[in-house]
Amino acid sequence: MKNSTLMKKIFLTFSLALTLAFVSCKEEASKKINSANVEAAADRDAAAKNVPVMSFEKSEHDFGSITQGTPQKTVFKFTNTGNAPLIITNAKSTCGCTVPEYPKKPIAPGATGELLVNFNGSGKNEVTKTITVTANTAKGTELLKIKAFVNPKDAPIGVVK
């Protein structure tokens, strides 16, 4: 029985020592918290919730039937429906025959912008090109498409030889 009582005393003493160690560590840690850092972190977290959103009037344009080598243009209009400035960092196509031009300045929340797409009319038959717009949106990229039916130069429009 003496061993059992001795073991209980050792266990209780050890438990008490651990409890005191945890409580004193917690008190020390709370003294090290800098309230300015807490405020800065709260501001950072609040700002992270502000995200721009690109809302396009259309995401695809069909030029219809065109003659090969005839340049085409279209404009994709969009609005920043988010709550932070929209910054477009790049816009590129799947090939050099399609060249997008995008605004270089930030688009404020509620403001509109335009992305001009030039297609040189190359290719033949059904042609589809994808334009990838890289911006600071939640998704990071937006996809637009253009398509056309390209007829050979010497064929009447709508007729393929």
Secondary structure, 3 states (H helix, E strand, C coil): CHHHHHHHHHHHHHHHHHHHHHHHHHHHHHHHCCHHHHHHHHHHHHHHCCCCCEEECCCEEEEEEEECCCCEEEEEEEEECCCCCECEEEEEECCCCEEEECCCCCECCCCEEEEEEEECCCCCEEEEEEEEEEECCCCCEEEEEEEEEEECCCCCCCCCC
